[in-house]
Each structure stands twice: as structure tokens, then as C-alpha cells.
């Protein structure tokens, strides 16, 4: 009876292992990963077990700190003109500085519909890589102070882990600007 249970446990383990291997093989690459592959930019993809609800959770699960988690925020500069801003961590950017950089007195964050239409990604998955439309990209200077960062991948609960130098190389036309006021750093 004991030998039967061991054999049954081994068969279950083997079946589970085969199932996981098949599932991993059938996972599609996120769009951002495909775009980075085309540029020969080294990176890894990180899949969260469940949904991500905070910077702290994302950082913890990725074995990072919150300053390494980069969000991509799309701003409407004027009708049919947008800018994508990459910001590390939860600290707010200075709208005053951003308006000056963009040369506009009035800007706003893009709507969910605009984000999808312009980037090709849903809010919460936006990546600066593999965008549907070309937009001005601004990297907040603190992003490049970290050796390794993580960004959206185009797929919910999945991130791109990348060296900040490689991120900068992939986004070679991006502007690097200090958008967080010194008292917020």
C-alpha cells in the first residue's frame, strides 16, 4: 500500500511538471519583449503569480525596491499629440517642470481610451517598448540611477526586467529630464 502511494505521488508530480512545462512553452512573449528582442536588447520577463496591487508588492515579488519599478505615464500635450514619461517609484513628478519641458501651459494625463489607442497597451500594462504609435518619450533622471529596473510589458501582471543602460539604449531618442523636485527625492 505504501509503495502504491509513493508511485502515485511520483506520477502526480510528473504530471504536474509536464503540465507546467507545456504551459510555459505555450506562454506568448509579451509585446515589449518581442520589441526588445528585435533590437537585440538583453532583458528578462517576470510573471507575477497573481494580480499586482501596489509598487511595494511589485518590487517585493521582483526582488527589487520601489525605486526600481518604472511606470510609463501617457500625457496629452494637445489634440493628437502625446508624450510618454517614465518615472521610477511612487514619487510624483512636478507638473510645472513637465509643462515647461513640453512647452505647454496645459497638459493632462491621457484617458484609458487614448492610452490604448496611442500605445496599443491597456492602462497598467504600458511599456515604452513596442508602442503602437511613435510618441515623444521622456525618462525621468532617477530611472537611470538604478542599475536594474522593471517596466510594463504590455501584458497584465508581467514585467520586463532590464538594465537601465539597456533601457536607455533601446530608447535612444528619449530625453532624460529631472522631473521630481529635490524635496520629493
Secondary structure by P-SEA (a helix, b strand, c coil): caaaaaaaaaaaaaaaaaaaaaaaaaccccaaaaaaaaacccbbbbbbccccccaaaaaaaaccccccbbbbbbbbccccbbbbbbbcccccccaaaaaaaacccccccccaaaaaaacccccccccccccccccbbbbccccccccbbbbbcccccbbbbbcaaaaaaaaccbbbbbccccccc
